[in-house]
Structures are given as C-alpha cells and as structure tokens.
Amino acid sequence: MNDPRAPGLAASADDVAAHVAATIRPEIRALAAYPVAKAEGMIKLDAMENPYSLPADVRARLANALSEIAINRYPDGGADVVKAALRASLALPDDVALMVGNGSDELLQIITTAVAKPGAAIVAPDPSFVMYRLYAVYANARYVAVPLQDNFDLDGDAMLAAIERERPALIWLAYPNNPTGNLFDAATVERIIRAAPGLVVVDEAYYAFADRSFLPCVREFANLIVVRTVSKIGMAGLRLGYAVAHPAWIVELEKVRPPYNVNALTQAAVPLLLAEHALLDEQARAIRAERARLTSALSTIAGVTAYPTATNFIVARAPDANALFAALRVANILVKNLHGWHPLLKNCLRITVGTPAENDALLKVLKQA
Ligand SMILES: Cc1ncc(COP(=O)(O)O)c(C=O)c1O
C-alpha cells in the first residue's frame, strides 16, 4: 500500500481508551472475553468434545464432498439440506418447526435477543451454562439465578417462587445440566413449563448421553423450545445447533437469525456425517461405557467424590482441586477447574470423558497426586 500519511500519526492510546470508555456499555467493559485454554499437544478433557476422530473412509468421502462446494457463493440461506437431514434423523413430525444456528450458542443468543423486552427477566438454575447469563447481559435483560440444591438437583419450589415473583420472559433449563452433569427431575421440569408465563428452553446439548428428552414434548407445550447441538456427538468444529418448537416460535426467531449463519462447508458435512448412524451411535456408546469406568475409578481415589452424570463429562470433588488441576497440567492433561465458579462447585473439576488411553493417563496422575 502506498499510504501518504506519516507512520507517526497513530491515535494516542489514551485517546482511543477515552473513546472506548465513552462508547462501549459499562456492563460490557466489565466482562472478560470467554477464555478458551490453549491445548496444543495436550490431552484435551476440558470442553466436552467427542474424543474420537473419523475413520479414513468417512474422511475421504467428506473431503470429496467438501471439495465440490462453491465457496465463492453464499451458503443456502435456508439451510434446506441440513435441516432435512436433521428432521429425518429426529423423525420430526411436519407440524413441528426447526431452525439452525452457528452452534447452539448462536440460537441461545437469538432467543435471548428475541424475548428481551425492557425490564424482561430471564431465570435459570445456578450454576448452569455460563452463556445464559452473558447473553442476558448483552441483551440488557435482568438475569435471575436460582441456586441448585447441594446435590445439584433443581430446587423446584425456589424455581416456582422465582417464576411467580419475576414473571420471566424466558427460563433456561440445561437438561442435563452443565457444569454439574446431572439430569433434573422430569416432573419438576414439567411443573416449571406449566407455571411459566413465557418461554421455557430445554437445552439438550448432552442428549446423546442421557436417557430422557423433552423433544417429544414440543407439540404438547405451547411455551417449550428444545435446543440441541451436534458439537458433543463429534462435530464441535462444524458449529451447528438446532431449535425445535411450534412453528409460531420459529417464525419469530427466524427474524433475528443472521442471514447465511450456517456456512456452506457445515451444511454439506453435517448431513454426510448424520448418515453415519452406526458410527455416531457406537462412539456415544463407547463414551458412556468409559464414563461408567471413569466414574468408578475416580470414586476409588481417596478423598475424591465423582457425581452422577448423564453427560460426557464427570464432576469430581477433591480435597484440593487447584493442586490436582496443576498436577494434571504438568502432565499435559487439560480439564476444567470449576473451583471458584460457584460455592456449590468448591474444589470441583469437570472432566470430559476421553478415550480409554486418555482416561488412564488422567487416572494415573490423579492417583499419584
Ligand atoms: C448446556 C450447553 N448448551 C449449549 C452449549 C453450546 O454448544 P454449541 O455452541 O457448541 O452448540 C454448550 C456447550 O458446552 C452447553 O454445555
């Protein structure tokens, strides 16, 4: 570039800072950007990913399909092929609508944006998925966190009292819950849906590892949306989530969805991989089996409590989570240290279930620490 301006003419840092401070909302400036730990060369057990890669023949077919895509063109704005593949794999009835997002994260933000009237309250159990609170902050909504019980169960009475008091526009229920891993009592969830004056979103990011789902109930309740993701079943890198509900909800949410939010490579890859039912089922089965083995092995370590889980991760409490986290890092194993997140999570680590070899490496360090 042939820029005629002298290089010394940069705005001063103080001037930029003053403009930022005067312009960016204080509640945004008070936040920290979502931290994603660098995991190069480490055993990665921190983000609830599926630890298994794809077999060579599937990768070859994927590469072939992706090489055909016209990436000079925008993707299909309606994402018709990927939606048809999802509908078929879920056996969705015609009178139920589906929309797709760039990860379910995007759908959570779209839903929050759509309901956030001035003064609107959003209720969720606490601790739960951290993005619920952040999206409420972004949308200027009032976020009301209702503490879980000590055993991580929903406090049904406290939730109903919050519904009565706050008349929330939106209630989040992660089913199963992140970061605690447990599946809330279905009857309590139902009571909440019935009592809610607004929308209830049941977030089933971990459905593949749980035996219960509210997906079959979306026709029954007028105020229920079920959100899911393909991230935890082996496609985290593709970023695809979906919301299922009565069409009248989806019509409104579609107005908030950015055009072309799901890219062309994802739209081609997801149908191809969803067709690999046997592979996906087998991987989920292997993760569940390893989850059982890892849970019992963790429970045999002195001072460690491994909590029941219906997900692909395990919450384990230890006498000193910080020390264990550090020892694991030295051994190049990355887990999530939940200590300090919430009083209920004191001295807790969140451990994603890995391959048998990865889990063995983790157990070896924990037993020696
Ligand atoms: C409960 C819950 N919901 C939603 C998400 C977001 O998933 P994604 O944006 O990868 O679809 C996560 C991710 O960890 C989660 O735990």
The ligand as a Gaussian input file, in Angstrom:
#p B3LYP/6-31G(d) Opt

LIG

0 1
 C      -25.653000     -26.702000      28.085000
 C      -24.972000     -26.219000      26.857000
 N      -25.682000     -25.572000      25.930000
 C      -25.116000     -25.112000      24.808000
 C      -23.772000     -25.293000      24.565000
 C      -23.181000     -24.699000      23.306000
 O      -22.903000     -25.665000      22.384000
 P      -22.514000     -25.321000      20.872000
 O      -22.492000     -23.830000      20.721000
 O      -21.191000     -25.946000      20.662000
 O      -23.580000     -25.926000      20.028000
 C      -22.988000     -25.957000      25.495000
 C      -21.546000     -26.122000      25.260000
 O      -20.795000     -26.585000      26.049000
 C      -23.600000     -26.425000      26.682000
 O      -22.901000     -27.058000      27.626000

